[in-house]
Amino acid sequence: MKLMINNSSMQPIYEQIVEQIKRAVMTGELKEEEILPSVRTLSKDLKISALTAKKAYDCLEEEGFIITVHGKGSFVAPANRDLILEEMRKQVEADLEMAIQKGRSCGMTNQEIKETFDMILEETL
């Protein structure tokens, strides 16, 4: 697993890590029960604070993507299909929200945005 940190991004580093690990779990790049690098190793490899790496792992554990076993490390949690589907739905909603904001920023009305969405939806069937 290769993580990339963008130091010029407005997104906090721990969120970048969380997002990339979630994506790797959802795409199957990271398999169920696969061990993740230790907090210390991750922080060293990415040249970030150990506290930042720990915060990312804490968030992932809170959301059910990883399990941490004291003295053994952090592992990808057993697949929870509902959790993964919910995460994917949240990403779709965020993408749609961004598309709506772009449409509004160039002067499109709600009706024009809906018509564009319906047209694209029809084309993909």
N, C-alpha and C positions, 0 to 999 in steps of 0.2 A: 504494500500500500504506500503510495507516494502522496504526501500532502504538500500543497503549495500555499504559502502565506504571502499575501499582498500587503506589504507595509504601507502602501499609499492609499489603501481602501479605507472608506469611512466605517466599514464593518469591523467590529472588534475582532482581534485575533482568535479568541476562544470560540466565537461564533463561526468563524471561517473553518476552524477545525471540526466543530460539531456538524456543520453543514456537509463537509466533505466525507466525514465518517458515516453519517446517515445515508448519504448517496451511495457510498460503497456497500453498505449493508443492504439497501433496497435493490441495488443492481446485482447483488450476489457476488461482487468482487471480494467482500469479506464474508466468509462462511460462518454459519452457526457454530458457536463455541471456539472460534479462532481467537488466539491470544493477541492482544494489542501490545504495542510497545509500552514499557513502563513510563510513568510520568517523567521520571528522570531522563530516560532515553529519548522520549519525545521532545522534551524541552531542549536537550542537548542537540538533537538532530535539526530542530527547527530554529535553534538559537533564540529561544524565548524563555521567559520565566517559568519555573516549575509550577508556580501558583496559577499561571495562565493555563498550562496543560492540565492541571488538576481541576480547574474550573470547567474546562471543556469536558473532561471525563465525568465530573459530577453532573453536568447537564445531561449528558448522554445516558447516564445511569438513571437519573430522575425521569427521563422520557421513555425508559425501558429498552433502550438500544444495546446497552452493555450491562454486564454484571461484574462487580469488583469483589474479589475474594482476598481478604487480608493475608498478606504473605505469599500469595500466588500470582496476583496480577488482575488485569481487566480482560474480560472475554466478551465476544459478541453474544448477546442474549439469544436463547432459543427463539426461532422465528415466531413472531406473533403476527400473523397475516392481517388481522384487523388493525394493528398499530401501523404497519407498513402502508396499508391502503389509506388510512386516515392521514398519514403524513403526505402521501401523494396527492390526496384531495386538497390539503392545505396549500401545496405547491401550485396546483392548478388554479385555485382561488386567487393566490397572490399574482400569478401570471395574468389572469383575467383582469384583476384590479389594475395592474400596471398598464394593460392595453387600454382600458377605459380612461385612465388618466392621460395617456398619450393622445387618445382621440379628443378628449376635452381640451387638451393644451393646443391642439391645432384647430379648434373651433367647431368640432363635430357636435351635433345635438345628440341627446340620448336616443332619439329615433334613428338617426344615421348610424350610430354605434350598433344598435340592435339589428338594423338591416344588414350591416356589414357582417356582424356575427352570424346571422341566419344564412347569409350567402356563403360564407366560408364553411359553415356547418353542413350545408347542402352539398358543397363540392367534395367534402371528405367522406360522404356516404358511399 
